[in-house]
Amino acid sequence: MQDIKVAVDAVIFGYFDKKDLQLLLIKRKIEPFKGGWALPGGLVLDDENLDTAVKRELYEEAGIKPDFLEQLYTFGNVGRDPRNRVVSVAFLGLVNPSYHNLLADSDAEDAQWFSIKELPELAFDHQQIIDMALNRLRTKIQYQPIGFNLLNQEFPFSDLEHLYTTIIGQEIDRRNFRKKIMSYGLLNETEHFKKEGSGRPGKLFTFNQKKYKELEEQGFYFEIKLA
């Protein structure tokens, strides 16, 4: 007779203005790995769907509701959890941290954002999960405009450039990048400006999600080649 438990884990990326890509971690309140850092997550209840379970865990352990959330991969190696046989369905999520106040509760003693370049030692196989999620994000951002979930509602174009550079981990051709993005007609100019450094104030834009959905239904394909 099988005795396998099903869990969910969430890899939630955030982005602060002109900083590194961030990752949400919680400090575990219980064993195993008590006091260690881990991804938010936990066991799925008998009457829960997977997406309901991961949203519940995120809210209970960190107090957030992601703007973008999708299933990533299933991790089920024997011995990944020292307590018992646990298969975990991992999710990839994106949030703008400025719109979310972290609040640790339930099995979490603390919840914090960490630079993806300076992560602490992690519990279970969570580093492996994060590595896969980061690879997915780096690929997906080039063919789907999910990066806008990480920006403020109004943003200068330079923020979008910096976001792509940060996630991909390499410099981009700024001129061609701007030309490509603007050619899609998905950015709306606002009447607002933001001053950065000693240069002229830059215009602020918003992403037209409604137009993107309409174009997508018509077979439109978003593609940003960075290399």
Backbone bond lengths (Angstrom), bond angles and torsions (degrees), N, CA, C in turn:
res aa  C-N    CA-C-N  psi(-1)  N-CA   C-N-CA  omega(-1)  CA-C   N-CA-C  phi
1 M - - - 1.471 - - 1.522 109.74 -
2 Q 1.312 116.39 132.08 1.460 120.74 -179.70 1.533 111.59 -73.18
3 D 1.302 115.18 144.38 1.466 121.21 174.98 1.521 107.18 -134.76
4 I 1.330 115.19 69.94 1.464 121.94 -176.64 1.520 109.52 -113.23
5 K 1.318 115.51 130.26 1.458 120.67 177.67 1.527 109.41 -100.58
6 V 1.319 116.01 150.53 1.471 122.16 179.79 1.523 109.15 -112.21
7 A 1.321 115.23 130.54 1.461 121.03 179.51 1.530 109.74 -125.98
8 V 1.319 115.70 170.16 1.465 122.23 172.48 1.521 108.12 -128.53
9 D 1.324 115.99 144.01 1.459 122.63 173.81 1.516 108.12 -130.92
10 A 1.320 116.42 144.44 1.464 120.78 -175.80 1.521 111.44 -120.38
11 V 1.326 115.85 123.95 1.461 121.91 173.18 1.520 106.40 -98.92
12 I 1.328 116.23 103.10 1.457 121.49 -175.20 1.528 109.37 -108.24
13 F 1.330 115.81 115.87 1.453 121.80 178.01 1.523 109.89 -96.30
14 G 1.327 115.18 143.15 1.461 121.80 175.30 1.512 109.46 -132.93
15 Y 1.324 115.85 168.37 1.460 119.63 -177.77 1.518 109.23 -145.35
16 F 1.341 115.55 122.13 1.455 121.61 173.69 1.520 108.41 -97.97
17 D 1.307 117.27 147.00 1.458 123.41 -176.70 1.525 112.10 -48.02
18 K 1.344 116.01 117.87 1.472 124.06 174.57 1.531 113.55 61.31
19 K 1.339 117.45 26.57 1.462 120.48 177.54 1.525 109.65 -118.72
20 D 1.346 115.81 -179.78 1.458 120.40 177.82 1.524 110.34 -66.22
21 L 1.319 115.40 161.04 1.453 120.62 170.10 1.524 108.00 -62.73
22 Q 1.333 116.52 138.09 1.462 122.07 -175.37 1.529 110.74 -111.06
23 L 1.335 114.86 155.51 1.456 121.33 178.02 1.524 109.09 -129.86
24 L 1.317 116.37 136.09 1.461 121.76 179.12 1.526 110.44 -85.12
25 L 1.331 116.39 125.02 1.451 121.90 176.25 1.525 109.86 -128.59
26 I 1.325 114.97 154.08 1.466 120.01 175.60 1.520 109.17 -120.10
27 K 1.327 115.79 149.49 1.469 120.81 175.44 1.521 107.40 -93.21
28 R 1.322 115.75 123.33 1.459 120.78 -174.20 1.533 111.80 -70.04
29 K 1.343 114.65 137.43 1.460 121.00 179.87 1.523 111.62 -95.59
30 I 1.338 116.42 -12.91 1.462 120.54 -175.15 1.537 110.57 -128.81
31 E 1.330 115.14 163.56 1.464 120.79 173.55 1.531 109.45 -76.48
32 P 1.327 118.22 154.80 1.470 126.66 -2.83 1.530 111.08 -77.44
33 F 1.308 115.83 166.17 1.466 123.58 -179.60 1.533 112.14 61.56
34 K 1.331 117.06 33.99 1.456 120.83 177.33 1.533 109.87 -57.30
35 G 1.328 116.43 131.13 1.456 121.70 -178.36 1.514 113.67 84.21
36 G 1.331 117.14 -4.54 1.463 121.10 178.73 1.517 111.35 -93.04
37 W 1.321 115.61 164.86 1.461 121.19 -179.12 1.522 110.60 -93.05
38 A 1.319 115.32 142.89 1.462 120.82 -176.29 1.526 110.00 -154.16
39 L 1.312 115.52 170.29 1.459 120.85 172.97 1.526 109.03 -73.98
40 P 1.327 118.01 148.54 1.461 119.88 172.69 1.528 109.03 -63.31
41 G 1.322 116.60 142.25 1.458 119.63 178.67 1.502 111.79 162.51
42 G 1.323 115.09 -179.31 1.453 119.81 -179.73 1.516 110.67 171.74
43 L 1.314 116.97 -174.15 1.456 122.26 -177.08 1.529 111.47 -73.48
44 V 1.321 114.72 145.88 1.462 121.83 176.72 1.525 108.90 -81.38
45 L 1.315 117.03 131.90 1.465 120.80 177.76 1.529 110.56 -73.51
46 D 1.319 115.92 158.38 1.466 121.00 -175.58 1.526 113.14 -58.92
47 D 1.325 116.96 -31.32 1.470 120.08 -175.46 1.527 112.77 -105.01
48 E 1.346 117.26 20.90 1.461 120.94 -176.08 1.518 113.07 -110.81
49 N 1.327 115.96 143.63 1.455 121.40 165.00 1.525 107.77 -78.53
50 L 1.323 116.87 162.14 1.460 120.39 -177.73 1.521 111.93 -62.50
51 D 1.341 117.16 -45.63 1.464 119.07 -177.62 1.524 111.56 -67.01
52 T 1.330 116.80 -32.18 1.460 120.54 176.10 1.521 110.16 -66.84
53 A 1.332 116.28 -39.81 1.463 120.82 -178.80 1.520 111.95 -65.75
54 V 1.323 117.37 -44.71 1.464 119.31 -177.52 1.524 110.88 -68.61
55 K 1.325 117.53 -36.23 1.465 120.28 177.41 1.528 110.61 -66.69
56 R 1.328 116.18 -38.99 1.464 119.90 177.82 1.521 110.99 -63.43
57 E 1.342 116.55 -46.68 1.459 120.38 -179.46 1.525 111.70 -62.12
58 L 1.313 117.29 -41.03 1.464 120.50 179.20 1.526 111.40 -62.91
59 Y 1.312 115.69 -40.27 1.458 118.61 -179.36 1.524 111.09 -72.83
60 E 1.339 116.78 -39.41 1.465 120.40 -179.06 1.528 111.85 -68.70
61 E 1.332 117.37 -41.88 1.457 120.91 -172.05 1.522 114.08 -92.05
62 A 1.346 117.45 -22.04 1.467 119.11 -177.52 1.522 113.93 -135.99
63 G 1.321 117.56 -9.06 1.456 120.39 177.34 1.513 115.12 73.78
64 I 1.344 117.69 25.99 1.461 119.24 -178.04 1.525 111.96 -121.75
65 K 1.331 114.41 157.76 1.460 123.18 173.24 1.533 106.90 -126.18
66 P 1.329 118.12 109.67 1.469 121.11 -173.72 1.529 113.55 -62.85
67 D 1.339 115.36 147.98 1.453 121.04 175.60 1.529 110.78 -79.65
68 F 1.330 115.72 -29.39 1.472 121.80 -179.85 1.513 107.49 -138.89
69 L 1.334 116.76 131.46 1.462 120.53 -177.73 1.525 108.57 -150.55
70 E 1.346 116.39 127.29 1.457 119.98 177.59 1.527 109.72 -144.26
71 Q 1.332 114.98 155.20 1.459 120.15 -179.86 1.530 109.56 -70.70
72 L 1.324 115.85 136.87 1.458 121.80 -175.38 1.528 112.28 -102.79
73 Y 1.336 117.02 -62.38 1.466 120.67 -172.48 1.525 107.84 -168.89
74 T 1.327 115.77 163.61 1.462 120.89 177.87 1.530 109.42 -110.05
75 F 1.315 116.17 127.71 1.464 122.98 -178.85 1.524 108.98 -112.01
76 G 1.330 116.31 122.32 1.458 118.24 -174.57 1.506 115.43 -145.16
77 N 1.332 117.75 27.04 1.463 119.50 178.24 1.528 110.91 -61.03
78 V 1.314 115.15 141.12 1.464 120.39 176.75 1.531 108.83 -62.46
79 G 1.332 116.18 133.49 1.457 120.41 177.95 1.510 115.29 87.94
80 R 1.332 118.03 4.20 1.471 119.38 -179.81 1.533 111.72 -68.46
81 D 1.319 116.62 -22.88 1.460 121.90 175.37 1.531 107.51 -124.76
82 P 1.337 118.50 120.65 1.472 120.70 -175.97 1.525 114.17 -67.30
83 R 1.312 119.22 -13.21 1.460 121.28 -177.25 1.519 111.81 -81.40
84 N 1.323 117.07 -48.24 1.458 121.20 -176.99 1.530 109.20 -164.52
85 R 1.297 116.24 -175.94 1.462 121.99 -178.47 1.523 108.91 -78.89
86 V 1.330 115.43 113.95 1.462 120.25 -176.64 1.528 109.59 -129.98
87 V 1.312 115.62 126.60 1.463 122.15 172.66 1.523 107.04 -103.18
88 S 1.330 115.90 126.65 1.464 119.58 -177.12 1.521 111.52 -113.48
89 V 1.317 115.38 131.59 1.460 121.89 173.61 1.527 106.96 -96.76
90 A 1.321 116.00 115.73 1.464 120.80 -176.53 1.523 110.66 -91.72
91 F 1.328 115.19 146.57 1.460 122.63 178.56 1.524 109.33 -122.81
92 L 1.314 115.52 147.62 1.462 123.10 175.06 1.517 107.89 -107.47
93 G 1.343 116.29 128.86 1.458 120.22 -179.35 1.518 112.02 -134.35
94 L 1.331 115.80 156.59 1.458 122.63 178.37 1.523 109.32 -130.73
95 V 1.335 116.45 135.96 1.460 120.77 175.25 1.525 109.54 -141.79
96 N 1.299 115.23 155.65 1.455 121.21 169.77 1.529 106.25 -94.21
97 P 1.339 118.30 109.31 1.473 120.80 -174.44 1.519 114.27 -57.19
98 S 1.327 117.87 -27.00 1.463 119.83 -177.69 1.533 111.74 -67.85
99 Y 1.333 116.88 -16.06 1.458 120.70 179.00 1.526 112.74 -101.36
100 H 1.337 116.73 5.32 1.468 120.30 -176.28 1.526 110.43 -133.74
101 N 1.319 116.69 128.45 1.462 122.02 174.34 1.523 108.84 -99.73
102 L 1.323 116.35 117.21 1.454 120.00 -178.46 1.524 110.92 -69.15
103 L 1.315 115.78 136.93 1.461 121.67 178.87 1.525 108.52 -143.70
104 A 1.324 116.66 103.26 1.464 121.33 -178.76 1.519 110.94 -76.10
105 D 1.328 115.53 137.39 1.468 120.53 178.65 1.527 107.69 -158.53
106 S 1.301 117.32 -173.28 1.462 122.71 178.80 1.530 110.20 58.12
107 D 1.348 117.66 -122.88 1.468 121.58 -178.38 1.522 112.89 -83.85
108 A 1.315 117.76 3.43 1.469 121.50 -176.78 1.527 111.05 -105.33
109 E 1.326 115.23 129.66 1.452 121.41 176.71 1.527 111.07 -84.13
110 D 1.338 115.60 -28.95 1.464 121.29 -177.94 1.521 108.32 -155.85
111 A 1.325 116.83 158.42 1.463 122.90 175.59 1.519 107.62 -139.62
112 Q 1.334 116.40 128.99 1.465 120.71 -176.62 1.525 110.95 -144.86
113 W 1.341 113.50 158.35 1.463 120.83 171.30 1.525 108.48 -92.91
114 F 1.327 116.42 136.13 1.457 122.88 177.01 1.529 109.58 -124.64
115 S 1.334 116.11 142.26 1.464 119.53 172.14 1.521 108.62 -61.51
116 I 1.316 116.72 137.06 1.456 120.66 179.69 1.527 110.73 -62.05
117 K 1.339 116.34 -18.98 1.462 121.03 179.84 1.529 112.25 -88.26
118 E 1.325 118.11 -9.20 1.464 121.14 -175.72 1.533 110.59 -136.47
119 L 1.316 116.29 58.38 1.457 120.41 -178.89 1.528 110.85 -84.39
120 P 1.320 117.47 145.15 1.470 120.61 175.26 1.527 109.20 -76.31
121 E 1.323 115.94 174.17 1.467 119.96 173.83 1.524 108.13 -65.21
122 L 1.322 116.44 136.21 1.459 120.87 -171.25 1.521 112.64 -111.42
123 A 1.326 115.57 153.39 1.461 122.66 179.01 1.528 110.95 -76.49
124 F 1.322 115.12 161.75 1.458 123.21 174.41 1.545 111.01 53.15
125 D 1.333 116.16 -139.88 1.466 121.55 176.56 1.530 110.77 -105.06
126 H 1.325 115.75 30.93 1.459 119.78 -171.10 1.525 114.05 -67.91
127 Q 1.340 117.56 -26.56 1.459 118.43 175.75 1.529 110.35 -65.11
128 Q 1.305 117.09 -38.92 1.460 121.71 177.89 1.529 110.54 -63.26
129 I 1.318 116.16 -41.84 1.461 120.47 178.49 1.527 110.43 -63.02
130 I 1.332 116.67 -43.79 1.463 121.77 -179.74 1.525 111.01 -62.88
131 D 1.323 116.48 -42.87 1.463 120.16 179.96 1.522 110.99 -59.52
132 M 1.323 117.00 -42.09 1.457 120.11 179.22 1.522 110.98 -67.64
133 A 1.330 116.55 -39.84 1.459 120.63 -179.87 1.530 111.27 -64.76
134 L 1.327 116.81 -40.24 1.458 120.49 179.76 1.527 110.83 -65.47
135 N 1.315 117.31 -40.78 1.463 120.62 176.25 1.525 111.13 -62.65
136 R 1.335 116.12 -40.61 1.471 120.07 177.67 1.526 110.57 -62.89
137 L 1.320 116.82 -44.49 1.461 121.01 -179.52 1.528 110.99 -62.01
138 R 1.331 116.76 -44.85 1.459 120.85 -178.56 1.526 111.88 -62.62
139 T 1.303 116.25 -33.31 1.465 120.08 177.68 1.515 111.24 -78.80
140 K 1.326 115.49 -46.61 1.466 120.91 -172.54 1.528 112.62 -66.36
141 I 1.332 116.98 -33.46 1.460 119.90 -176.98 1.526 111.75 -66.51
142 Q 1.346 116.81 -15.93 1.456 120.85 179.91 1.529 113.03 -87.68
143 Y 1.342 117.31 -12.65 1.465 118.12 178.41 1.534 113.51 -130.13
144 Q 1.325 117.02 3.61 1.463 120.69 174.83 1.527 108.04 -147.02
145 P 1.325 118.60 132.76 1.475 120.66 -173.68 1.526 113.98 -77.39
146 I 1.331 116.63 52.13 1.460 120.09 -179.18 1.521 112.14 -76.11
147 G 1.342 117.17 -16.27 1.458 119.93 -179.10 1.514 113.80 -61.30
148 F 1.322 116.41 -25.10 1.468 119.16 -179.24 1.523 112.03 -65.72
149 N 1.342 117.21 -19.20 1.472 120.43 175.80 1.520 111.87 -67.51
150 L 1.336 117.09 -16.96 1.461 121.30 -178.13 1.527 112.87 -94.45
151 L 1.320 117.28 -13.12 1.460 121.47 -176.49 1.518 111.57 -95.20
152 N 1.324 115.29 164.79 1.455 119.49 172.31 1.522 109.37 -66.68
153 Q 1.312 116.58 162.66 1.460 119.66 -179.32 1.523 111.07 -59.50
154 E 1.330 117.29 -38.13 1.463 122.55 172.64 1.522 107.92 -114.56
155 F 1.317 116.93 133.97 1.462 120.62 -174.45 1.525 110.79 -149.23
156 P 1.346 117.68 148.13 1.465 120.48 171.39 1.520 108.76 -75.77
157 F 1.322 117.28 155.05 1.464 119.98 -177.90 1.523 111.06 -61.59
158 S 1.322 116.58 -30.14 1.465 120.19 180.00 1.527 111.75 -60.78
159 D 1.340 116.99 -31.04 1.466 120.11 177.53 1.528 110.61 -65.70
160 L 1.318 116.23 -39.68 1.460 120.39 178.87 1.527 110.63 -65.80
161 E 1.324 116.74 -42.13 1.461 120.98 176.94 1.527 111.02 -60.40
162 H 1.331 115.95 -46.31 1.456 120.48 -178.31 1.519 111.03 -65.80
163 L 1.317 117.43 -36.89 1.458 121.50 178.64 1.523 110.48 -60.83
164 Y 1.326 116.86 -48.90 1.468 120.26 -179.42 1.525 110.75 -63.41
165 T 1.323 116.89 -42.73 1.464 120.93 178.45 1.523 110.70 -60.56
166 T 1.319 116.38 -42.30 1.465 121.78 -178.62 1.525 111.64 -65.47
167 I 1.314 117.05 -46.00 1.462 120.68 -177.14 1.525 111.42 -70.36
168 I 1.323 116.87 -45.57 1.458 120.32 -177.90 1.522 111.16 -71.07
169 G 1.328 115.99 -31.12 1.454 119.67 179.42 1.510 113.54 82.47
170 Q 1.334 117.37 25.15 1.453 121.29 178.19 1.518 109.27 -154.83
171 E 1.323 116.58 159.06 1.459 120.93 178.25 1.526 110.07 -70.19
172 I 1.313 116.02 151.86 1.457 120.79 178.41 1.523 109.37 -120.76
173 D 1.313 116.28 159.92 1.457 122.26 174.64 1.529 106.93 -76.40
174 R 1.321 116.73 99.17 1.464 121.10 -171.45 1.519 112.89 -60.42
175 R 1.328 116.61 -39.80 1.466 119.83 -178.71 1.524 111.44 -64.45
176 N 1.326 116.19 -49.23 1.465 119.59 179.94 1.523 111.76 -67.32
177 F 1.338 116.24 -35.12 1.457 120.38 178.70 1.529 110.32 -62.16
178 R 1.328 116.38 -47.33 1.465 119.92 179.81 1.529 111.16 -63.46
179 K 1.326 115.72 -42.73 1.460 120.13 -179.43 1.527 110.94 -60.63
180 K 1.331 115.66 -42.90 1.464 120.49 -178.85 1.520 111.10 -66.40
181 I 1.325 117.00 -48.94 1.465 120.99 -178.86 1.526 110.68 -60.32
182 M 1.320 117.08 -46.89 1.461 120.51 -176.93 1.521 112.04 -67.45
183 S 1.334 116.93 -27.76 1.468 119.91 -178.35 1.528 112.03 -66.20
184 Y 1.338 116.78 -22.58 1.458 119.82 -179.60 1.532 112.38 -76.26
185 G 1.313 117.54 -19.30 1.460 120.47 179.73 1.511 113.91 68.57
186 L 1.329 115.88 27.91 1.465 119.95 -177.05 1.521 113.49 -99.31
187 L 1.346 116.80 -4.28 1.453 120.77 178.44 1.525 109.99 -104.69
188 N 1.306 116.01 130.95 1.461 121.36 175.91 1.523 109.70 -102.58
189 E 1.315 116.97 129.32 1.464 120.62 175.36 1.518 109.38 -74.11
190 T 1.324 115.75 138.99 1.461 119.72 174.26 1.528 108.47 -103.60
191 E 1.302 115.94 179.06 1.464 120.57 177.27 1.527 111.00 -91.96
192 H 1.315 116.38 7.17 1.462 120.88 -176.07 1.521 111.28 -101.74
193 F 1.331 115.00 154.99 1.455 122.12 -179.33 1.520 109.13 -131.09
194 K 1.328 116.24 157.87 1.454 122.00 175.50 1.515 108.95 -134.18
195 K 1.322 116.19 126.58 1.461 120.21 -179.67 1.515 109.93 -88.98
196 E 1.323 115.86 129.61 1.463 122.20 179.15 1.522 109.02 -129.16
197 G 1.315 116.37 119.40 1.458 120.74 179.68 1.512 111.87 67.41
198 S 1.332 115.58 -146.58 1.466 120.65 -176.57 1.520 112.44 -95.84
199 G 1.337 117.58 -0.92 1.457 120.75 -178.67 1.517 112.66 -80.51
200 R 1.314 114.08 -177.06 1.464 119.77 178.31 1.526 110.52 -70.15
201 P 1.322 117.52 148.25 1.464 119.79 176.30 1.528 110.61 -58.78
202 G 1.325 116.15 139.34 1.463 120.44 -179.51 1.514 111.79 -97.17
203 K 1.321 115.27 147.49 1.454 120.17 177.74 1.523 110.42 -66.04
204 L 1.321 114.94 148.83 1.453 120.45 175.32 1.529 109.93 -101.37
205 F 1.320 115.25 143.10 1.465 121.76 -178.21 1.523 110.30 -120.91
206 T 1.319 115.09 162.06 1.461 121.86 169.06 1.524 107.72 -126.30
207 F 1.332 115.92 152.54 1.460 120.79 177.96 1.516 108.88 -90.76
208 N 1.338 116.68 129.16 1.464 121.33 -177.94 1.526 109.20 -89.09
209 Q 1.323 115.62 86.93 1.465 121.53 -177.67 1.520 111.74 -63.20
210 K 1.324 116.72 -37.83 1.465 120.80 -178.52 1.522 110.51 -63.64
211 K 1.327 116.14 -43.24 1.468 119.45 179.72 1.519 110.68 -65.77
212 Y 1.332 116.45 -39.86 1.462 119.57 179.34 1.523 110.52 -60.29
213 K 1.340 117.44 -44.08 1.458 120.87 -179.68 1.522 111.03 -62.66
214 E 1.340 116.00 -40.01 1.465 119.92 178.98 1.526 111.06 -64.50
215 L 1.331 116.37 -43.15 1.462 120.13 179.18 1.530 111.15 -67.14
216 E 1.325 116.18 -37.93 1.459 120.80 179.88 1.520 110.95 -62.03
217 E 1.326 116.13 -39.46 1.464 120.51 178.29 1.523 111.75 -65.74
218 Q 1.340 115.69 -23.37 1.468 120.62 179.32 1.530 112.05 -90.60
219 G 1.342 116.94 4.73 1.449 120.65 178.52 1.508 114.79 95.93
220 F 1.338 117.54 10.60 1.453 122.20 179.24 1.530 110.42 -65.01
221 Y 1.332 116.70 139.12 1.469 121.47 -179.08 1.526 109.30 -121.98
222 F 1.322 115.89 114.49 1.459 122.48 177.42 1.526 108.16 -80.15
223 E 1.348 116.38 127.24 1.462 119.19 -179.84 1.515 110.56 -147.78
224 I 1.313 116.11 127.22 1.460 122.75 176.95 1.519 107.81 -125.01
225 K 1.325 117.24 106.31 1.456 120.93 177.29 1.522 108.97 -90.64
226 L 1.320 115.70 121.12 1.453 120.02 -174.54 1.524 112.21 -103.89
227 A 1.293 118.79 -9.38 1.468 121.03 -178.25 1.523 109.88 -126.16
